[in-house]
Amino acid sequence: MITLLYFARLRETLGLSSEQATLPAGVADVRSLTEWLRQRGGTWPEELAQDKPVRVAVNQDMADPDTTVRDGDEVAFFPPVTGG
Amino acid sequence: MPVRVQTEDFDLGAEILDLRRDNTGIGAVASFVGLVRDLNHGNTVAEMTLEHYPGMTEKALAEIVEEAKRRWNIIDALVIHRIGPLKPTDQIVLVAVSSAHRGDAFASCEFIMDYLKTRAPFWKKEETEAGAYWVDAREDDETAAQRWAAPSA
């Protein structure tokens, strides 16, 4: 299982703040995980489109498309940060 | 505890007194306080809400402070960031750094703030007369952070 978290505008547009998911076959990094989520249809393909400025963190560290995703990981999706 | 994420307000004077207490090696303290403004992109802001990613926020802030300690001769550093609902004139963020000399304190305080703006997982949602909307990231914040890309100290 992996834990998926969504924050800020993404949390609202996807209507979800967190979920548990079985790591799908063939998903091994952030790129393939994001592609798998896009296939859910509805608002997912648009919100996670490649031209959208979505940031991803794996186990609470900023990640890039090549970052490995393993069973047990916590993966978060969110817009660029706006604190301070 | 050099990093705090909290809903409560903070007292700059008390925090600095605590930061430099009993340390006779401190010759300089630099601090920055960020405030909620009442105007953003021409819309009047009535209230804003700060959301964050519990766990990653504290980790990201601690890493930024550690990076500052690697780059400058800092004696101590403190970061406080508020979350939850805030109104115009409210304090949002405090960065304070102590060092032997002012150069390290000034530079590292600005560095911590610039990195916080682009790396710590906080998001602002503003309530305005035109409705509620999530604040977009600013390109000049990224430009400001990139100035520090190469270690300068």
gemmi code that builds the backbone of each chain (N, CA, C; Angstrom):
import gemmi

chains = {
    "A": [
        ("MET", (0.839, -1.206, 0.000), (0.000, 0.000, 0.000), (0.877, 1.260, 0.000)),
        ("ILE", (0.383, 2.274, -0.665), (1.018, 3.580, -0.551), (-0.031, 4.571, -0.045)),
        ("THR", (0.446, 5.633, 0.600), (-0.445, 6.696, 1.059), (-0.321, 7.863, 0.093)),
        ("LEU", (-1.465, 8.332, -0.402), (-1.479, 9.476, -1.313), (-2.128, 10.651, -0.606)),
        ("LEU", (-1.476, 11.815, -0.666), (-1.995, 13.021, -0.019), (-2.150, 14.122, -1.062)),
        ("TYR", (-3.177, 14.951, -0.871), (-3.426, 16.070, -1.799), (-3.648, 17.326, -0.973)),
        ("PHE", (-3.025, 18.426, -1.407), (-3.119, 19.657, -0.618), (-3.636, 20.836, -1.437)),
        ("ALA", (-4.173, 21.816, -0.698), (-4.558, 23.127, -1.224), (-5.539, 22.989, -2.401)),
        ("ARG", (-5.260, 23.686, -3.514), (-6.213, 23.674, -4.624), (-6.459, 22.265, -5.155)),
        ("LEU", (-5.418, 21.435, -5.173), (-5.591, 20.060, -5.655), (-6.553, 19.272, -4.767)),
        ("ARG", (-6.432, 19.469, -3.470), (-7.327, 18.779, -2.532), (-8.784, 19.151, -2.827)),
        ("GLU", (-9.000, 20.432, -3.139), (-10.370, 20.879, -3.397), (-10.895, 20.393, -4.746)),
        ("THR", (-10.069, 20.512, -5.801), (-10.574, 20.141, -7.126), (-10.723, 18.628, -7.269)),
        ("LEU", (-9.866, 17.867, -6.592), (-9.982, 16.412, -6.667), (-10.991, 15.886, -5.648)),
        ("GLY", (-11.337, 16.736, -4.674), (-12.310, 16.338, -3.665), (-11.799, 15.265, -2.725)),
        ("LEU", (-10.485, 15.287, -2.475), (-9.859, 14.206, -1.704), (-8.624, 14.758, -1.004)),
        ("SER", (-8.448, 14.439, 0.286), (-7.240, 14.900, 0.967), (-6.233, 13.766, 1.165)),
        ("SER", (-6.720, 12.532, 1.299), (-5.782, 11.417, 1.428), (-6.472, 10.115, 1.063)),
        ("GLU", (-5.690, 9.139, 0.682), (-6.207, 7.802, 0.370), (-5.070, 6.794, 0.465)),
        ("GLN", (-5.460, 5.535, 0.640), (-4.508, 4.433, 0.583), (-4.724, 3.736, -0.755)),
        ("ALA", (-3.649, 3.334, -1.398), (-3.793, 2.635, -2.671), (-2.770, 1.504, -2.744)),
        ("THR", (-3.150, 0.451, -3.422), (-2.201, -0.633, -3.697), (-1.296, -0.166, -4.819)),
        ("LEU", (-0.003, -0.291, -4.612), (0.939, 0.141, -5.650), (0.660, -0.673, -6.917)),
        ("PRO", (0.208, 0.000, -8.002), (-0.180, -0.756, -9.195), (1.045, -1.373, -9.877)),
        ("ALA", (0.820, -2.479, -10.562), (1.898, -3.127, -11.322), (2.426, -2.139, -12.354)),
        ("GLY", (3.722, -2.045, -12.472), (4.319, -1.164, -13.471), (4.575, 0.243, -12.972)),
        ("VAL", (4.089, 0.568, -11.761), (4.357, 1.900, -11.213), (5.582, 1.827, -10.314)),
        ("ALA", (6.639, 2.559, -10.698), (7.895, 2.479, -9.944), (8.471, 3.847, -9.631)),
        ("ASP", (7.885, 4.893, -10.224), (8.406, 6.235, -9.954), (7.263, 7.256, -10.016)),
        ("VAL", (7.609, 8.499, -9.748), (6.594, 9.557, -9.689), (5.905, 9.719, -11.047)),
        ("ARG", (6.685, 9.602, -12.117), (6.109, 9.776, -13.464), (5.015, 8.734, -13.722)),
        ("SER", (5.320, 7.466, -13.460), (4.343, 6.413, -13.758), (3.166, 6.441, -12.775)),
        ("LEU", (3.423, 6.862, -11.541), (2.319, 6.992, -10.577), (1.350, 8.090, -11.020)),
        ("THR", (1.903, 9.221, -11.468), (1.061, 10.329, -11.919), (0.239, 9.912, -13.142)),
        ("GLU", (0.883, 9.177, -14.050), (0.176, 8.691, -15.250), (-0.968, 7.754, -14.846)),
        ("TRP", (-0.717, 6.912, -13.874), (-1.755, 5.992, -13.387), (-2.937, 6.780, -12.793)),
        ("LEU", (-2.642, 7.829, -12.056), (-3.713, 8.643, -11.463), (-4.521, 9.374, -12.544)),
        ("ARG", (-3.835, 9.812, -13.604), (-4.542, 10.504, -14.700), (-5.592, 9.606, -15.347)),
        ("GLN", (-5.326, 8.299, -15.318), (-6.246, 7.370, -15.982), (-7.546, 7.160, -15.207)),
        ("ARG", (-7.653, 7.806, -14.045), (-8.892, 7.703, -13.300), (-10.036, 8.460, -13.971)),
        ("GLY", (-9.682, 9.356, -14.906), (-10.721, 10.128, -15.585), (-11.239, 11.261, -14.711)),
        ("GLY", (-12.434, 11.763, -15.041), (-13.003, 12.891, -14.292), (-12.077, 14.096, -14.333)),
        ("THR", (-11.831, 14.706, -13.174), (-10.969, 15.893, -13.118), (-9.481, 15.526, -13.052)),
        ("TRP", (-9.168, 14.224, -12.868), (-7.770, 13.822, -12.641), (-6.840, 14.139, -13.808)),
        ("PRO", (-7.215, 13.773, -15.059), (-6.260, 14.049, -16.146), (-5.956, 15.533, -16.297)),
        ("GLU", (-6.954, 16.375, -16.060), (-6.726, 17.819, -16.213), (-5.881, 18.361, -15.061)),
        ("GLU", (-6.221, 17.961, -13.831), (-5.501, 18.512, -12.670), (-4.048, 18.040, -12.612)),
        ("LEU", (-3.794, 16.847, -13.115), (-2.425, 16.312, -13.081), (-1.772, 16.349, -14.465)),
        ("ALA", (-2.303, 17.194, -15.351), (-1.738, 17.302, -16.708), (-0.279, 17.747, -16.633)),
        ("GLN", (0.478, 17.340, -17.655), (1.915, 17.618, -17.629), (2.242, 19.105, -17.616)),
        ("ASP", (1.343, 19.926, -18.195), (1.633, 21.365, -18.228), (1.150, 22.080, -16.968)),
        ("LYS", (0.554, 21.336, -16.027), (0.137, 21.954, -14.763), (1.322, 21.976, -13.789)),
        ("PRO", (1.472, 23.075, -13.051), (2.617, 23.156, -12.128), (2.373, 22.367, -10.839)),
        ("VAL", (2.238, 21.052, -10.952), (2.004, 20.203, -9.781), (3.351, 19.772, -9.205)),
        ("ARG", (3.487, 19.923, -7.892), (4.692, 19.469, -7.214), (4.401, 18.146, -6.517)),
        ("VAL", (5.428, 17.324, -6.369), (5.260, 16.018, -5.735), (6.339, 15.836, -4.673)),
        ("ALA", (5.939, 15.301, -3.532), (6.906, 14.948, -2.487), (6.769, 13.461, -2.194)),
        ("VAL", (7.898, 12.768, -2.051), (7.900, 11.363, -1.669), (8.525, 11.255, -0.285)),
        ("ASN", (7.776, 10.698, 0.645), (8.216, 10.591, 2.039), (8.701, 11.950, 2.570)),
        ("GLN", (7.945, 12.996, 2.196), (8.142, 14.354, 2.722), (9.411, 15.037, 2.227)),
        ("ASP", (9.962, 14.534, 1.123), (11.054, 15.230, 0.436), (10.580, 15.576, -0.967)),
        ("MET", (10.925, 16.770, -1.448), (10.552, 17.163, -2.791), (11.096, 16.142, -3.785)),
        ("ALA", (10.252, 15.778, -4.753), (10.617, 14.731, -5.700), (10.554, 15.272, -7.120)),
        ("ASP", (11.081, 14.472, -8.069), (10.921, 14.808, -9.480), (10.362, 13.567, -10.177)),
        ("PRO", (10.064, 13.651, -11.477), (9.411, 12.518, -12.149), (10.184, 11.208, -12.026)),
        ("ASP", (11.491, 11.280, -11.874), (12.294, 10.056, -11.809), (12.424, 9.480, -10.400)),
        ("THR", (11.903, 10.182, -9.397), (12.024, 9.691, -8.017), (11.292, 8.353, -7.872)),
        ("THR", (11.967, 7.398, -7.264), (11.406, 6.057, -7.068), (10.242, 6.076, -6.078)),
        ("VAL", (9.215, 5.298, -6.375), (8.095, 5.107, -5.451), (8.022, 3.615, -5.118)),
        ("ARG", (8.041, 3.323, -3.808), (8.007, 1.931, -3.358), (6.805, 1.704, -2.455)),
        ("ASP", (6.499, 0.430, -2.256), (5.414, 0.078, -1.348), (5.703, 0.674, 0.032)),
        ("GLY", (4.687, 1.252, 0.659), (4.848, 1.854, 1.974), (5.161, 3.342, 1.936)),
        ("ASP", (5.414, 3.881, 0.744), (5.772, 5.309, 0.644), (4.554, 6.218, 0.861)),
        ("GLU", (4.865, 7.453, 1.255), (3.858, 8.514, 1.347), (4.152, 9.497, 0.210)),
        ("VAL", (3.201, 9.639, -0.702), (3.402, 10.506, -1.864), (2.368, 11.631, -1.823)),
        ("ALA", (2.834, 12.863, -1.872), (1.940, 14.023, -1.785), (1.980, 14.818, -3.082)),
        ("PHE", (0.809, 15.290, -3.510), (0.671, 16.130, -4.706), (0.141, 17.485, -4.263)),
        ("PHE", (0.763, 18.564, -4.758), (0.295, 19.898, -4.353), (0.756, 20.971, -5.339)),
        ("PRO", (0.121, 22.149, -5.307), (0.558, 23.247, -6.167), (1.865, 23.842, -5.629)),
        ("PRO", (2.552, 24.675, -6.445), (3.726, 25.388, -5.932), (3.382, 26.102, -4.624)),
        ("VAL", (4.351, 26.135, -3.710), (4.073, 26.624, -2.358), (3.989, 28.151, -2.323)),
        ("THR", (3.206, 28.668, -1.372), (2.977, 30.122, -1.295), (2.988, 30.624, 0.146)),
        ("GLY", (3.883, 30.064, 0.967), (3.941, 30.510, 2.360), (4.748, 31.788, 2.524)),
        ("GLY", (5.043, 32.111, 3.765), (5.874, 33.269, 4.065), (5.093, 34.562, 4.128)),
    ],
    "B": [
        ("MET", (14.291, 24.502, 20.258), (13.407, 24.175, 19.115), (13.473, 25.302, 18.095)),
        ("PRO", (14.248, 25.139, 17.008), (14.464, 26.259, 16.091), (13.330, 26.481, 15.098)),
        ("VAL", (12.367, 25.539, 15.011), (11.290, 25.642, 14.024), (9.951, 25.393, 14.705)),
        ("ARG", (9.006, 26.318, 14.519), (7.673, 26.131, 15.111), (6.595, 26.483, 14.098)),
        ("VAL", (5.588, 25.619, 13.988), (4.420, 25.889, 13.147), (3.243, 25.974, 14.099)),
        ("GLN", (2.551, 27.091, 14.132), (1.548, 27.297, 15.172), (0.435, 28.233, 14.697)),
        ("THR", (-0.742, 28.105, 15.318), (-1.846, 29.018, 15.003), (-1.701, 30.326, 15.793)),
        ("GLU", (-1.064, 30.263, 16.972), (-0.974, 31.436, 17.840), (-0.032, 32.488, 17.251)),
        ("ASP", (-0.259, 33.724, 17.683), (0.622, 34.826, 17.331), (1.953, 34.652, 18.085)),
        ("PHE", (2.936, 35.508, 17.731), (4.221, 35.452, 18.421), (4.654, 36.859, 18.792)),
        ("ASP", (5.554, 36.937, 19.759), (6.063, 38.211, 20.265), (7.539, 38.307, 19.874)),
        ("LEU", (7.825, 39.160, 18.900), (9.186, 39.286, 18.373), (10.202, 39.555, 19.481)),
        ("GLY", (9.871, 40.509, 20.372), (10.812, 40.871, 21.433), (11.127, 39.706, 22.351)),
        ("ALA", (10.069, 38.982, 22.742), (10.261, 37.848, 23.647), (11.058, 36.739, 22.968)),
        ("GLU", (10.777, 36.517, 21.689), (11.470, 35.451, 20.962), (12.963, 35.772, 20.818)),
        ("ILE", (13.268, 37.034, 20.526), (14.679, 37.411, 20.365), (15.407, 37.359, 21.705)),
        ("LEU", (14.727, 37.785, 22.749), (15.327, 37.706, 24.085), (15.675, 36.256, 24.406)),
        ("ASP", (14.767, 35.347, 24.047), (14.980, 33.934, 24.295), (16.132, 33.389, 23.437)),
        ("LEU", (16.194, 33.876, 22.192), (17.219, 33.408, 21.255), (18.627, 33.765, 21.736)),
        ("ARG", (18.762, 34.946, 22.345), (20.112, 35.398, 22.685), (20.440, 35.285, 24.173)),
        ("ARG", (19.521, 34.694, 24.926), (19.680, 34.630, 26.381), (20.987, 33.966, 26.802)),
        ("ASP", (21.708, 34.663, 27.656), (22.913, 34.103, 28.293), (24.028, 33.726, 27.327)),
        ("ASN", (23.955, 34.156, 26.084), (25.047, 33.817, 25.166), (25.856, 35.080, 24.871)),
        ("THR", (27.013, 35.183, 25.534), (27.827, 36.399, 25.397), (28.616, 36.430, 24.093)),
        ("GLY", (28.556, 35.335, 23.309), (29.242, 35.317, 22.023), (28.432, 35.950, 20.901)),
        ("ILE", (27.154, 36.227, 21.177), (26.294, 36.802, 20.136), (26.552, 38.301, 20.025)),
        ("GLY", (26.935, 38.727, 18.820), (27.141, 40.154, 18.583), (26.095, 40.761, 17.680)),
        ("ALA", (25.268, 39.903, 17.073), (24.280, 40.403, 16.116), (23.057, 39.507, 16.078)),
        ("VAL", (21.898, 40.123, 15.967), (20.649, 39.389, 15.721), (19.941, 40.085, 14.573)),
        ("ALA", (19.608, 39.343, 13.524), (18.798, 39.884, 12.429), (17.472, 39.146, 12.426)),
        ("SER", (16.388, 39.884, 12.179), (15.083, 39.224, 12.155), (14.235, 39.762, 11.016)),
        ("PHE", (13.292, 38.939, 10.574), (12.329, 39.328, 9.548), (10.956, 38.895, 10.031)),
        ("VAL", (9.970, 39.791, 9.890), (8.581, 39.450, 10.207), (7.735, 39.704, 8.963)),
        ("GLY", (7.023, 38.678, 8.506), (6.113, 38.825, 7.369), (4.692, 39.055, 7.876)),
        ("LEU", (3.972, 39.962, 7.187), (2.621, 40.349, 7.611), (1.595, 40.098, 6.509)),
        ("VAL", (0.331, 39.965, 6.914), (-0.762, 39.852, 5.941), (-1.099, 41.239, 5.428)),
        ("ARG", (-1.073, 41.408, 4.100), (-1.483, 42.684, 3.504), (-2.972, 42.647, 3.168)),
        ("ASP", (-3.543, 43.836, 2.990), (-4.986, 43.884, 2.719), (-5.291, 43.924, 1.229)),
        ("LEU", (-4.239, 43.925, 0.390), (-4.475, 44.041, -1.042), (-3.560, 43.079, -1.780)),
        ("ASN", (-4.145, 42.285, -2.688), (-3.338, 41.373, -3.497), (-3.956, 41.334, -4.888)),
        ("HIS", (-3.194, 41.680, -5.918), (-3.689, 41.724, -7.301), (-4.935, 42.597, -7.412)),
        ("GLY", (-4.971, 43.683, -6.648), (-6.063, 44.638, -6.776), (-7.327, 44.266, -6.021)),
        ("ASN", (-7.358, 43.096, -5.393), (-8.537, 42.697, -4.627), (-8.289, 42.901, -3.132)),
        ("THR", (-9.318, 43.385, -2.443), (-9.191, 43.569, -1.004), (-9.313, 42.226, -0.299)),
        ("VAL", (-8.313, 41.918, 0.508), (-8.298, 40.645, 1.227), (-8.928, 40.838, 2.603)),
        ("ALA", (-10.015, 40.107, 2.854), (-10.678, 40.194, 4.156), (-10.045, 39.234, 5.153)),
        ("GLU", (-9.651, 38.075, 4.638), (-9.063, 37.049, 5.502), (-8.290, 36.078, 4.621)),
        ("MET", (-7.289, 35.455, 5.188), (-6.630, 34.373, 4.459), (-6.459, 33.177, 5.383)),
        ("THR", (-6.335, 32.009, 4.759), (-6.107, 30.796, 5.536), (-4.824, 30.147, 5.051)),
        ("LEU", (-3.967, 29.799, 5.998), (-2.700, 29.138, 5.694), (-2.865, 27.639, 5.918)),
        ("GLU", (-2.703, 26.873, 4.843), (-2.714, 25.412, 4.947), (-1.265, 24.922, 4.863)),
        ("HIS", (-0.968, 23.802, 5.466), (0.385, 23.251, 5.335), (0.350, 21.730, 5.330)),
        ("TYR", (1.500, 21.134, 5.169), (1.652, 19.676, 5.096), (2.351, 19.248, 6.382)),
        ("PRO", (1.557, 18.883, 7.402), (2.154, 18.553, 8.698), (3.208, 17.457, 8.549)),
        ("GLY", (4.320, 17.648, 9.191), (5.414, 16.675, 9.077), (6.439, 17.160, 8.070)),
        ("MET", (6.017, 17.325, 6.811), (6.971, 17.809, 5.812), (7.344, 19.268, 6.081)),
        ("THR", (6.392, 20.041, 6.567), (6.679, 21.458, 6.832), (7.831, 21.604, 7.809)),
        ("GLU", (7.727, 20.913, 8.942), (8.755, 21.013, 9.974), (10.106, 20.495, 9.446)),
        ("LYS", (10.025, 19.411, 8.679), (11.235, 18.818, 8.107), (11.898, 19.780, 7.120)),
        ("ALA", (11.083, 20.378, 6.241), (11.622, 21.298, 5.241), (12.245, 22.533, 5.907)),
        ("LEU", (11.564, 23.066, 6.920), (12.094, 24.254, 7.611), (13.399, 23.912, 8.339)),
        ("ALA", (13.436, 22.750, 8.986), (14.650, 22.356, 9.706), (15.815, 22.191, 8.734)),
        ("GLU", (15.531, 21.644, 7.542), (16.587, 21.470, 6.546), (17.101, 22.816, 6.031)),
        ("ILE", (16.195, 23.775, 5.899), (16.604, 25.114, 5.444), (17.519, 25.764, 6.490)),
        ("VAL", (17.157, 25.615, 7.764), (17.988, 26.162, 8.837), (19.360, 25.469, 8.856)),
        ("GLU", (19.361, 24.148, 8.673), (20.632, 23.411, 8.643), (21.513, 23.881, 7.488)),
        ("GLU", (20.891, 24.111, 6.331), (21.644, 24.593, 5.177), (22.241, 25.973, 5.468)),
        ("ALA", (21.467, 26.829, 6.130), (21.981, 28.161, 6.501), (23.176, 28.026, 7.447)),
        ("LYS", (23.091, 27.054, 8.362), (24.190, 26.857, 9.319), (25.456, 26.348, 8.632)),
        ("ARG", (25.269, 25.599, 7.527), (26.433, 25.143, 6.773), (27.093, 26.301, 6.021)),
        ("ARG", (26.280, 27.274, 5.592), (26.804, 28.338, 4.729), (27.356, 29.541, 5.492)),
        ("TRP", (26.792, 29.799, 6.688), (27.212, 30.972, 7.436), (27.572, 30.608, 8.876)),
        ("ASN", (28.284, 31.491, 9.531), (28.632, 31.283, 10.935), (27.498, 31.783, 11.818)),
        ("ILE", (26.523, 30.902, 11.982), (25.333, 31.243, 12.771), (25.463, 30.616, 14.150)),
        ("ILE", (25.051, 31.344, 15.165), (25.046, 30.772, 16.506), (23.719, 30.059, 16.750)),
        ("ASP", (22.616, 30.701, 16.379), (21.301, 30.078, 16.556), (20.336, 30.669, 15.534)),
        ("ALA", (19.253, 29.946, 15.282), (18.245, 30.437, 14.343), (16.870, 29.987, 14.807)),
        ("LEU", (15.874, 30.793, 14.482), (14.495, 30.481, 14.862), (13.584, 30.794, 13.686)),
        ("VAL", (12.683, 29.859, 13.378), (11.648, 30.112, 12.368), (10.300, 29.793, 13.002)),
        ("ILE", (9.382, 30.756, 12.964), (8.004, 30.514, 13.398), (7.102, 30.831, 12.212)),
        ("HIS", (6.227, 29.905, 11.840), (5.265, 30.159, 10.762), (3.872, 29.851, 11.283)),
        ("ARG", (2.970, 30.797, 11.081), (1.603, 30.571, 11.560), (0.768, 29.860, 10.498)),
        ("ILE", (-0.263, 29.132, 10.957), (-1.218, 28.466, 10.075), (-2.626, 28.820, 10.524)),
        ("GLY", (-3.606, 28.471, 9.692), (-4.997, 28.749, 10.032), (-5.430, 30.114, 9.516)),
        ("PRO", (-6.565, 30.632, 10.025), (-7.093, 31.904, 9.523), (-6.306, 33.110, 10.043)),
        ("LEU", (-6.009, 34.043, 9.129), (-5.281, 35.267, 9.489), (-5.944, 36.461, 8.803)),
        ("LYS", (-5.815, 37.609, 9.418), (-6.407, 38.833, 8.874), (-5.315, 39.845, 8.536)),
        ("PRO", (-5.654, 40.848, 7.670), (-4.670, 41.888, 7.357), (-4.073, 42.499, 8.628)),
        ("THR", (-2.807, 42.759, 8.587), (-1.933, 43.268, 9.664), (-1.442, 42.146, 10.599)),
        ("ASP", (-2.019, 40.945, 10.512), (-1.531, 39.843, 11.354), (-0.104, 39.454, 10.942)),
        ("GLN", (0.653, 38.998, 11.894), (1.980, 38.451, 11.618), (1.825, 37.027, 11.084)),
        ("ILE", (2.586, 36.699, 10.011), (2.528, 35.341, 9.451), (3.772, 34.552, 9.826)),
        ("VAL", (4.936, 35.190, 9.672), (6.176, 34.428, 9.765), (7.264, 35.247, 10.462)),
        ("LEU", (8.087, 34.557, 11.227), (9.247, 35.177, 11.862), (10.488, 34.339, 11.559)),
        ("VAL", (11.541, 35.019, 11.109), (12.851, 34.387, 10.996), (13.814, 35.244, 11.803)),
        ("ALA", (14.540, 34.650, 12.708), (15.539, 35.384, 13.495), (16.815, 34.555, 13.556)),
        ("VAL", (17.940, 35.241, 13.373), (19.233, 34.564, 13.374), (20.209, 35.328, 14.263)),
        ("SER", (20.967, 34.595, 15.073), (22.008, 35.232, 15.884), (23.370, 34.756, 15.389)),
        ("SER", (24.336, 35.675, 15.469), (25.697, 35.354, 15.034), (26.664, 36.291, 15.756)),
        ("ALA", (27.947, 36.078, 15.532), (28.935, 36.946, 16.167), (28.962, 38.315, 15.475)),
        ("HIS", (28.802, 38.299, 14.152), (28.899, 39.542, 13.376), (27.689, 39.704, 12.463)),
        ("ARG", (27.374, 40.944, 12.093), (26.119, 41.224, 11.399), (26.010, 40.593, 10.017)),
        ("GLY", (27.132, 40.449, 9.308), (27.066, 39.929, 7.941), (26.415, 38.555, 7.877)),
        ("ASP", (26.810, 37.659, 8.750), (26.235, 36.311, 8.773), (24.748, 36.349, 9.130)),
        ("ALA", (24.393, 37.226, 10.061), (22.991, 37.303, 10.494), (22.098, 37.850, 9.381)),
        ("PHE", (22.534, 38.968, 8.751), (21.744, 39.552, 7.656), (21.549, 38.552, 6.522)),
        ("ALA", (22.646, 37.991, 6.032), (22.585, 37.126, 4.848), (21.787, 35.860, 5.109)),
        ("SER", (22.043, 35.210, 6.251), (21.360, 33.938, 6.503), (19.874, 34.142, 6.770)),
        ("CYS", (19.502, 35.276, 7.357), (18.080, 35.580, 7.595), (17.353, 35.688, 6.254)),
        ("GLU", (17.960, 36.396, 5.302), (17.339, 36.547, 3.980), (17.301, 35.210, 3.237)),
        ("PHE", (18.377, 34.448, 3.354), (18.433, 33.120, 2.730), (17.312, 32.216, 3.240)),
        ("ILE", (17.160, 32.148, 4.565), (16.122, 31.283, 5.148), (14.739, 31.700, 4.642)),
        ("MET", (14.509, 33.003, 4.591), (13.205, 33.495, 4.124), (12.987, 33.166, 2.647)),
        ("ASP", (13.995, 33.365, 1.813), (13.860, 33.074, 0.380), (13.623, 31.585, 0.135)),
        ("TYR", (14.297, 30.734, 0.881), (14.101, 29.292, 0.708), (12.752, 28.855, 1.265)),
        ("LEU", (12.355, 29.441, 2.376), (11.037, 29.128, 2.941), (9.935, 29.406, 1.918)),
        ("LYS", (10.054, 30.537, 1.231), (9.030, 30.951, 0.258), (8.855, 29.951, -0.874)),
        ("THR", (9.911, 29.231, -1.238), (9.852, 28.363, -2.414), (9.943, 26.878, -2.079)),
        ("ARG", (10.252, 26.535, -0.815), (10.471, 25.127, -0.487), (9.636, 24.582, 0.662)),
        ("ALA", (9.086, 25.444, 1.504), (8.308, 24.941, 2.637), (6.838, 24.815, 2.207)),
        ("PRO", (6.217, 23.654, 2.489), (4.869, 23.394, 1.966), (3.743, 24.109, 2.732)),
        ("PHE", (3.618, 25.397, 2.426), (2.497, 26.211, 2.917), (1.731, 26.726, 1.695)),
        ("TRP", (0.423, 26.899, 1.868), (-0.396, 27.477, 0.787), (-1.380, 28.474, 1.380)),
        ("LYS", (-1.513, 29.608, 0.685), (-2.418, 30.674, 1.140), (-3.698, 30.663, 0.313)),
        ("LYS", (-4.819, 30.724, 0.999), (-6.099, 30.922, 0.321), (-6.678, 32.239, 0.824)),
        ("GLU", (-6.976, 33.129, -0.094), (-7.457, 34.455, 0.291), (-8.957, 34.592, 0.067)),
        ("GLU", (-9.607, 35.257, 1.027), (-11.023, 35.616, 0.891), (-11.072, 37.079, 0.490)),
        ("THR", (-11.606, 37.357, -0.702), (-11.702, 38.737, -1.166), (-13.138, 39.036, -1.567)),
        ("GLU", (-13.381, 40.323, -1.925), (-14.744, 40.658, -2.349), (-15.087, 39.958, -3.664)),
        ("ALA", (-14.057, 39.510, -4.398), (-14.285, 38.802, -5.666), (-14.368, 37.289, -5.449)),
        ("GLY", (-14.357, 36.831, -4.200), (-14.441, 35.401, -3.903), (-13.166, 34.879, -3.265)),
        ("ALA", (-13.182, 33.589, -2.974), (-12.014, 32.958, -2.352), (-11.156, 32.314, -3.431)),
        ("TYR", (-9.851, 32.484, -3.343), (-8.983, 31.833, -4.326), (-7.628, 31.503, -3.706)),
        ("TRP", (-7.001, 30.478, -4.274), (-5.662, 30.080, -3.834), (-4.640, 31.021, -4.463)),
        ("VAL", (-3.733, 31.503, -3.670), (-2.704, 32.413, -4.156), (-1.746, 31.652, -5.077)),
        ("ASP", (-1.420, 32.261, -6.221), (-0.468, 31.647, -7.151), (0.957, 31.919, -6.695)),
        ("ALA", (1.839, 30.959, -6.965), (3.261, 31.164, -6.672), (3.798, 32.294, -7.546)),
        ("ARG", (4.713, 33.076, -6.996), (5.275, 34.220, -7.719), (6.644, 33.856, -8.288)),
        ("GLU", (6.824, 34.241, -9.544), (8.085, 33.915, -10.202), (9.259, 34.630, -9.534)),
        ("ASP", (9.019, 35.842, -9.030), (10.159, 36.561, -8.430), (10.582, 35.939, -7.094)),
        ("ASP", (9.697, 35.148, -6.463), (10.128, 34.405, -5.278), (11.134, 33.324, -5.676)),
        ("GLU", (10.853, 32.675, -6.815), (11.771, 31.643, -7.302), (13.107, 32.279, -7.703)),
        ("THR", (13.029, 33.442, -8.364), (14.249, 34.156, -8.753), (15.070, 34.527, -7.523)),
        ("ALA", (14.384, 34.974, -6.475), (15.079, 35.358, -5.240), (15.795, 34.156, -4.625)),
        ("ALA", (15.135, 32.998, -4.656), (15.752, 31.796, -4.073), (16.948, 31.331, -4.901)),
        ("GLN", (16.842, 31.507, -6.216), (17.914, 31.015, -7.084), (19.211, 31.811, -6.927)),
        ("ARG", (19.114, 33.030, -6.401), (20.335, 33.814, -6.150), (21.287, 33.071, -5.228)),
        ("TRP", (20.707, 32.198, -4.394), (21.520, 31.497, -3.379), (21.962, 30.129, -3.868)),
        ("ALA", (21.730, 29.819, -5.144), (21.989, 28.464, -5.636), (23.429, 28.029, -5.404)),
        ("ALA", (24.364, 28.929, -5.642), (25.756, 28.594, -5.391), (26.133, 29.091, -4.001)),
        ("PRO", (26.719, 28.208, -3.183), (27.119, 28.643, -1.838), (27.954, 29.929, -1.918)),
        ("SER", (27.566, 30.903, -1.116), (28.222, 32.207, -1.207), (29.102, 32.474, -0.001)),
        ("ALA", (29.130, 31.536, 0.920), (29.927, 31.781, 2.125), (30.855, 30.609, 2.390)),
    ],
}
model = gemmi.Model(1)
for chain_id, residues in chains.items():
    chain = gemmi.Chain(chain_id)
    for i, (resn, *xyz) in enumerate(residues, 1):
        res = gemmi.Residue()
        res.name, res.seqid = resn, gemmi.SeqId(i, " ")
        for name, pos in zip(("N", "CA", "C"), xyz):
            atom = gemmi.Atom()
            atom.name, atom.element = name, gemmi.Element(name[0])
            atom.pos, atom.b_iso = gemmi.Position(*pos), 0.0
            res.add_atom(atom)
        chain.add_residue(res)
    model.add_chain(chain)
structure = gemmi.Structure()
structure.add_model(model)
structure.setup_entities()
